[in-house]
Amino acid sequence: MVAIVSIPLQFGIPGGMELAVILLIAILLFGANKIPKLARSTGQALGEFKRGREEIEKELNDLTGGGSDEDDKSDEEPAEKPKE
């Protein structure tokens, strides 16, 4: 009889030492002065991706007639209160 032992793979969010090693490798590969430029461009790319995804979701909701009106109202400017 053969016993099968499963070893759980513990991938997830890297801890402190793992992050230090990753940062050291990144500095060695790209150089210390290129790291902020890479981080900035990565952030801009993620922001553009998010805006595109939200735009597509809004168009799909408009086409299917689904979604709530609360999402549409959040994009509009608040109405002014009448002066007394």
C-alpha positions in Angstrom: 0.0 0.0 0.0 1.4 3.4 -1.0 0.6 6.4 1.0 0.3 9.7 -0.9 1.4 12.7 1.0 0.3 16.0 -0.3 2.5 18.9 0.6 0.6 22.2 0.5 2.1 24.8 -1.6 2.2 28.0 0.4 2.2 30.7 -2.2 0.7 34.0 -1.2 1.8 37.4 -0.2 5.5 37.5 0.3 6.8 38.3 3.8 9.5 40.8 4.9 12.5 38.7 3.8 11.0 37.7 0.5 10.2 41.4 -0.3 13.8 42.4 0.6 15.2 39.8 -1.8 12.8 40.8 -4.6 13.7 44.5 -4.1 17.4 43.7 -4.1 17.0 41.7 -7.4 15.0 44.6 -8.9 17.7 47.1 -8.0 20.4 44.9 -9.5 18.5 44.4 -12.7 17.2 47.9 -13.3 19.4 50.2 -11.2 18.3 52.3 -8.3 17.3 55.4 -10.4 15.0 53.5 -12.8 12.9 51.9 -10.1 10.7 55.0 -9.4 10.1 55.4 -13.2 9.1 51.8 -13.5 6.7 52.1 -10.5 5.2 55.3 -11.9 4.6 53.8 -15.3 3.2 50.6 -13.8 0.8 52.7 -11.7 -0.3 54.7 -14.7 -0.9 51.5 -16.7 -3.0 50.0 -13.9 -5.0 53.2 -13.7 -5.7 53.2 -17.4 -6.7 49.6 -17.3 -9.1 50.3 -14.4 -10.7 53.2 -16.3 -11.1 51.1 -19.4 -12.7 48.3 -17.5 -15.1 50.7 -15.8 -16.0 52.2 -19.1 -16.7 48.8 -20.6 -18.8 47.7 -17.6 -20.9 50.9 -17.9 -21.5 50.4 -21.6 -22.5 46.8 -21.0 -24.9 47.9 -18.2 -26.4 50.5 -20.5 -26.9 48.0 -23.3 -28.4 45.3 -21.1 -30.5 47.8 -19.1 -29.1 46.3 -16.0 -27.4 47.9 -13.1 -28.7 50.5 -10.6 -29.4 54.2 -11.1 -27.2 54.9 -8.1 -24.0 54.3 -10.2 -25.2 56.8 -12.8 -26.1 59.4 -10.3 -22.7 59.2 -8.6 -21.0 60.5 -11.8 -23.3 63.6 -12.0 -22.6 66.8 -10.1 -24.8 67.3 -7.1 -27.8 69.6 -7.7 -27.7 73.1 -6.1 -30.0 73.8 -3.3 -32.4 76.7 -4.0 -31.5 79.9 -2.1 -34.0 81.0 0.4 
